Amino acid sequence: MAEELAENAKEAIIDDDFQLAIDLYSKALDLEPTNPNFFADRAQANIKLNNFTEAVADTNKAIELDPLMAKAFLRKGIACIKLEEYHTAKKALEKGLSLAQDDSRFTKLIKECDQLIAEEYNDLSKPLTPSAPPSVAPLSVSSPQLGTFPSAKPKYRHEYYQKPEEVVITIFAKGIPAENVTVDIGEQILSVTVDVRGEDSYHFQSRLFAKILPDKSRYQVLSTKIEIRLAKAEAINWTSLEYNKDIAVTQKINVPSVASQRPSYPSSKTRGKDWDKLEAEVKEEEKDEKLDGDAALNKLFRGIYQDADEDMRRAMMKSFVESSGTVLSTDWKEVGSKKIEGSPPDGMEVKKWEF
């Protein structure tokens, strides 16, 4: 029965009815879930419908079931090229070429990958052109941004958060043996499969928001969860986990340096203001200021006192205090050895206050 469904699916592909082919292969897999050919052939139909992430998931499953299936590596390479996963595509195609050395399609596609990788490298080497940032709150380095993404099946909950240098994805699957977990990390594709005995396998397949570094990414299976750490290729803010062509990327995250994270303290030499210059300007204004009466006299006394030496200041203070403000002398030799009597102006007298 499964083989008959597969034959009908092949005919549907010939007739360009790719959705029907996918449906028929899916029914065949319900009957024979470990048939790698059904997965590889359904991947072909998915490629025709531009379902490239689904195609990669199918080829990964086919390769898992049959690591020597050359056509699965070929279709994975094609799907990854369409997803701009050129390094991942090249690895798959090189593996396929080792299995089918007479198939010139592998050689041709590997050359295409090399050319695309070179073009991508040249683009990354150019200075970034500023673009309008996405309409989201900027990511705080000290407060990771938390979000959720939908899964193929609701039996496991997923969450992710990000830092400037990585995205951390958590799948809350308890008690899963590490050998039952398969994680395939590409440049912009993440594929997770969890096989549970007696239950349907769990699959998560996603094209990621932006490029990552597969060689620096890692995962671990813990007793309560599966933790996947994806190293970002660029320190940009991911506004979602999955790719969306309508979202403009390249909002850079400003990562403070170690020096800038040191605590700052108040300082008399505050940056941005030259206090010495400001003080000089105030003094200059005071000199040019024209005053009358007591104000003018006080200004005169302040000027004399400010420019005087220590003996002159002592003389001024002693004479002014002892004379009740009627005598001001700058000669310490004259006033230092005697008490200074008050000398009021004509018509006025000095009053002594009793306490």
C-alpha positions as CSV (number, residue, x, y, z in Angstrom):
1,M,0.0,0.0,0.0
2,A,2.8,2.4,0.9
3,E,4.7,1.7,-2.3
4,E,1.5,2.3,-4.3
5,L,1.1,5.7,-2.7
6,A,4.7,6.5,-3.5
7,E,4.2,5.5,-7.2
8,N,1.2,7.8,-7.4
9,A,3.2,10.6,-5.8
10,K,5.9,10.2,-8.4
11,E,3.3,10.5,-11.1
12,A,2.0,13.6,-9.4
13,I,5.5,15.1,-9.6
14,I,5.6,14.4,-13.3
15,D,2.3,16.1,-13.7
16,D,3.6,19.1,-11.7
17,D,1.0,18.5,-8.9
18,F,3.6,18.9,-6.1
19,Q,1.1,19.4,-3.3
20,L,-0.6,16.1,-4.1
21,A,2.8,14.4,-4.2
22,I,3.6,15.8,-0.7
23,D,0.2,14.5,0.6
24,L,0.8,11.1,-0.9
25,Y,4.3,10.7,0.4
26,S,3.1,11.8,3.9
27,K,0.4,9.0,3.8
28,A,3.1,6.6,2.7
29,L,5.3,7.6,5.6
30,D,2.4,7.0,8.0
31,L,2.5,3.4,6.9
32,E,6.3,3.1,6.6
33,P,7.9,5.9,8.8
34,T,11.4,4.5,8.4
35,N,11.6,4.5,4.6
36,P,14.3,7.0,3.7
37,N,13.2,7.1,0.0
38,F,9.9,8.6,0.9
39,F,11.5,11.4,2.9
40,A,14.0,12.1,0.1
41,D,11.3,12.1,-2.6
42,R,9.0,14.3,-0.5
43,A,11.9,16.7,-0.2
44,Q,12.0,17.0,-4.0
45,A,8.3,18.0,-4.0
46,N,8.9,20.5,-1.2
47,I,11.8,22.1,-3.2
48,K,9.4,22.5,-6.2
49,L,7.0,24.4,-4.0
50,N,9.8,26.5,-2.5
51,N,9.3,24.8,0.9
52,F,13.0,24.8,1.4
53,T,13.1,24.4,5.2
54,E,10.7,21.5,5.0
55,A,12.9,20.0,2.3
56,V,16.0,20.2,4.5
57,A,14.1,18.5,7.3
58,D,13.1,15.7,5.0
59,T,16.6,15.2,3.7
60,N,18.0,15.2,7.2
61,K,15.6,12.4,8.1
62,A,16.5,10.5,5.0
63,I,20.2,10.8,5.7
64,E,19.6,9.7,9.3
65,L,17.9,6.6,8.1
66,D,20.3,6.0,5.2
67,P,23.7,7.8,5.5
68,L,24.7,6.5,2.0
69,M,21.8,8.0,0.1
70,A,23.4,10.3,-2.5
71,K,20.1,11.9,-3.7
72,A,19.3,13.0,-0.2
73,F,22.6,14.9,0.0
74,L,21.9,16.4,-3.4
75,R,18.5,17.7,-2.5
76,K,19.7,19.0,0.8
77,G,22.4,20.9,-1.0
78,I,19.9,22.4,-3.4
79,A,17.5,23.4,-0.6
80,C,20.3,25.0,1.4
81,I,21.5,27.0,-1.6
82,K,18.0,28.4,-1.9
83,L,18.1,29.3,1.7
84,E,21.5,31.0,1.2
85,E,23.1,28.3,3.5
86,Y,26.1,28.0,1.2
87,H,28.6,26.4,3.6
88,T,26.0,23.9,4.7
89,A,25.1,23.2,1.1
90,K,28.7,22.7,0.1
91,K,29.3,20.1,2.9
92,A,26.2,18.2,1.9
93,L,27.2,18.2,-1.8
94,E,30.8,17.2,-1.1
95,K,29.5,14.2,0.9
96,G,27.1,13.3,-1.9
97,L,29.9,13.6,-4.5
98,S,31.9,11.1,-2.5
99,L,29.0,8.7,-2.8
100,A,28.2,9.4,-6.5
101,Q,31.4,10.5,-8.1
102,D,30.0,10.1,-11.6
103,D,27.2,12.5,-11.0
104,S,28.3,15.9,-12.5
105,R,25.4,17.7,-10.7
106,F,27.4,17.6,-7.5
107,T,30.5,19.2,-9.1
108,K,28.5,21.9,-10.7
109,L,26.6,22.8,-7.6
110,I,29.8,22.8,-5.5
111,K,31.4,25.4,-7.9
112,E,28.2,27.5,-7.6
113,C,28.6,27.3,-3.8
114,D,32.2,28.5,-4.0
115,Q,31.2,31.4,-6.1
116,L,28.3,32.4,-3.8
117,I,30.5,32.1,-0.7
118,A,33.1,34.4,-2.3
119,E,30.4,36.9,-3.2
120,E,29.0,36.8,0.3
121,Y,32.5,37.3,1.8
122,N,33.0,40.4,-0.4
123,D,29.7,41.8,0.7
124,L,30.5,41.3,4.3
125,S,33.9,43.0,3.8
126,K,32.2,46.3,2.6
127,P,31.2,48.9,5.2
128,L,27.7,48.6,6.4
129,T,25.2,51.2,5.1
130,P,23.0,52.5,7.9
131,S,19.4,51.4,7.6
132,A,16.3,52.2,9.5
133,P,16.2,50.1,12.7
134,P,13.3,47.8,13.2
135,S,10.4,49.2,15.3
136,V,11.3,47.4,18.5
137,A,12.9,48.4,21.7
138,P,16.7,48.1,21.6
139,L,18.2,45.1,23.4
140,S,19.7,45.8,26.8
141,V,22.9,43.9,27.4
142,S,22.1,43.5,31.0
143,S,18.6,42.4,30.4
144,P,18.3,39.6,27.7
145,Q,15.3,39.7,25.5
146,L,13.0,36.7,26.0
147,G,10.5,35.3,23.5
148,T,8.8,32.2,22.3
149,F,8.4,30.5,19.0
150,P,5.8,28.0,17.7
151,S,6.7,24.3,17.5
152,A,5.4,21.7,15.1
153,K,3.9,19.7,18.0
154,P,2.7,21.2,21.3
155,K,4.1,18.5,23.5
156,Y,7.3,20.4,24.2
157,R,7.5,24.1,25.2
158,H,10.2,26.3,23.7
159,E,11.7,29.6,24.7
160,Y,14.7,31.6,23.5
161,Y,16.6,34.6,24.7
162,Q,19.5,36.5,23.2
163,K,22.8,38.2,24.1
164,P,24.9,40.4,21.9
165,E,27.0,37.4,20.8
166,E,24.5,34.4,20.9
167,V,21.0,33.2,20.9
168,V,20.1,30.5,23.5
169,I,17.1,28.2,22.7
170,T,15.6,25.9,25.3
171,I,13.4,22.9,24.6
172,F,11.7,21.8,27.8
173,A,11.8,18.0,27.2
174,K,12.3,16.0,30.4
175,G,14.1,12.7,30.7
176,I,15.1,12.4,27.0
177,P,18.3,10.3,26.4
178,A,21.0,12.2,24.5
179,E,21.1,9.5,21.9
180,N,17.5,10.2,21.0
181,V,18.2,13.8,20.2
182,T,19.5,15.0,16.8
183,V,20.4,18.6,16.3
184,D,21.5,19.9,12.9
185,I,22.9,23.5,12.9
186,G,23.5,25.3,9.6
187,E,24.4,28.9,8.8
188,Q,20.8,29.9,9.1
189,I,18.9,26.7,9.6
190,L,18.2,24.8,12.8
191,S,16.7,21.3,12.8
192,V,15.9,19.4,16.0
193,T,14.5,15.9,16.2
194,V,13.5,14.1,19.3
195,D,12.7,10.4,19.0
196,V,10.6,9.0,21.9
197,R,9.9,5.3,21.9
198,G,6.2,4.5,21.5
199,E,5.4,8.1,20.5
200,D,5.6,10.2,17.4
201,S,8.9,11.9,16.8
202,Y,9.2,15.6,17.6
203,H,10.6,17.8,14.8
204,F,11.4,21.5,14.8
205,Q,12.7,23.0,11.6
206,S,13.3,26.7,11.2
207,R,15.1,29.2,9.0
208,L,16.7,31.5,11.6
209,F,16.4,35.3,11.7
210,A,20.0,35.9,10.8
211,K,23.3,34.1,10.1
212,I,25.0,32.1,12.8
213,L,28.4,30.4,13.1
214,P,27.8,26.7,13.2
215,D,31.4,25.8,14.2
216,K,31.0,27.9,17.4
217,S,27.5,26.8,18.2
218,R,26.7,23.9,20.5
219,Y,24.0,22.1,22.3
220,Q,23.6,19.8,25.4
221,V,20.9,17.5,26.5
222,L,20.1,17.9,30.2
223,S,17.7,16.0,32.5
224,T,15.0,18.6,32.1
225,K,15.7,20.3,28.8
226,I,17.7,20.6,25.6
227,E,19.8,23.8,25.5
228,I,21.0,25.1,22.1
229,R,23.5,28.0,22.0
230,L,23.8,29.6,18.5
231,A,26.8,31.9,18.0
232,K,25.7,35.0,16.1
233,A,27.6,35.9,12.9
234,E,27.0,39.6,13.7
235,A,26.1,41.4,16.9
236,I,22.6,42.4,15.8
237,N,19.3,42.4,17.6
238,W,17.1,39.5,16.5
239,T,13.5,40.7,16.6
240,S,12.3,37.1,16.3
241,L,13.8,33.7,16.1
242,E,12.6,32.9,12.6
243,Y,13.5,34.7,9.4
244,N,11.0,37.2,8.0
245,K,11.8,38.8,4.7
246,D,9.6,41.8,5.7
247,I,11.8,42.8,8.6
248,A,14.9,45.0,7.9
249,V,17.9,43.6,9.8
250,T,21.1,45.2,10.9
251,Q,20.3,47.0,14.1
252,K,23.6,46.9,15.8
253,I,23.8,46.2,19.5
254,N,26.1,48.6,21.3
255,V,28.3,46.4,23.5
256,P,30.0,48.6,26.1
257,S,33.7,48.1,26.6
258,V,35.2,47.0,30.0
259,A,36.5,50.5,30.6
260,S,33.1,52.0,30.0
261,Q,31.5,49.6,32.6
262,R,33.6,51.0,35.4
263,P,31.6,53.1,38.0
264,S,31.8,56.8,37.6
265,Y,32.1,59.2,40.4
266,P,31.6,63.0,40.7
267,S,34.6,65.0,39.7
268,S,35.5,68.7,39.9
269,K,36.8,68.3,36.4
270,T,33.6,67.4,34.7
271,R,33.9,66.6,31.0
272,G,32.3,69.1,28.7
273,K,33.0,72.2,30.9
274,D,36.3,74.1,31.4
275,W,35.7,75.4,34.9
276,D,39.0,77.3,34.9
277,K,37.9,79.2,31.9
278,L,34.5,79.8,33.3
279,E,36.0,81.2,36.6
280,A,38.2,83.5,34.6
281,E,35.2,84.8,32.7
282,V,33.3,85.5,35.9
283,K,36.2,87.4,37.4
284,E,36.5,89.4,34.2
285,E,32.8,90.3,34.4
286,E,33.2,91.3,38.1
287,K,36.1,93.7,37.2
288,D,34.0,95.3,34.5
289,E,31.0,95.7,36.7
290,K,30.2,99.2,37.9
291,L,28.9,99.6,41.4
292,D,27.9,102.5,43.7
293,G,28.0,103.3,47.4
294,D,28.7,100.5,49.9
295,A,28.8,97.9,47.1
296,A,31.6,99.8,45.4
297,L,33.5,100.2,48.7
298,N,33.1,96.5,49.5
299,K,34.3,95.6,46.0
300,L,37.4,97.8,46.6
301,F,38.2,96.1,49.9
302,R,37.8,92.6,48.4
303,G,40.1,93.5,45.6
304,I,42.8,94.8,48.1
305,Y,42.4,91.9,50.4
306,Q,42.6,89.3,47.6
307,D,45.9,90.8,46.3
308,A,47.4,91.3,49.7
309,D,50.1,89.2,51.4
310,E,49.6,87.6,54.8
311,D,50.8,90.6,56.9
312,M,48.6,93.0,55.0
313,R,45.6,90.8,55.5
314,R,46.2,90.5,59.2
315,A,46.6,94.3,59.5
316,M,43.3,94.8,57.6
317,M,41.4,92.4,59.7
318,K,42.7,93.8,63.0
319,S,42.2,97.4,62.2
320,F,38.8,96.9,60.7
321,V,37.5,94.9,63.7
322,E,39.0,97.0,66.5
323,S,37.9,100.3,64.9
324,S,34.4,99.0,64.4
325,G,34.8,99.3,60.7
326,T,36.0,102.9,60.7
327,V,39.8,102.2,60.0
328,L,41.4,100.0,57.4
329,S,45.2,99.7,57.5
330,T,47.5,97.4,55.5
331,D,50.6,98.1,57.6
332,W,51.0,95.3,60.2
333,K,54.0,97.1,61.8
334,E,51.8,100.0,62.6
335,V,48.7,98.2,63.9
336,G,50.2,95.0,65.2
337,S,51.5,96.3,68.5
338,K,48.6,98.5,69.6
339,K,44.9,98.7,69.7
340,I,43.2,100.6,66.9
341,E,40.7,103.2,68.1
342,G,37.7,104.1,66.0
343,S,37.8,107.1,63.8
344,P,34.3,108.0,62.6
345,P,33.7,110.6,59.9
346,D,32.9,114.2,61.0
347,G,29.5,114.6,62.6
348,M,29.3,110.9,63.6
349,E,30.4,109.0,66.7
350,V,31.3,105.4,67.5
351,K,28.9,103.5,69.7
352,K,30.2,100.5,71.8
353,W,27.8,97.7,72.1
354,E,27.4,96.0,75.4
355,F,26.5,92.3,75.6
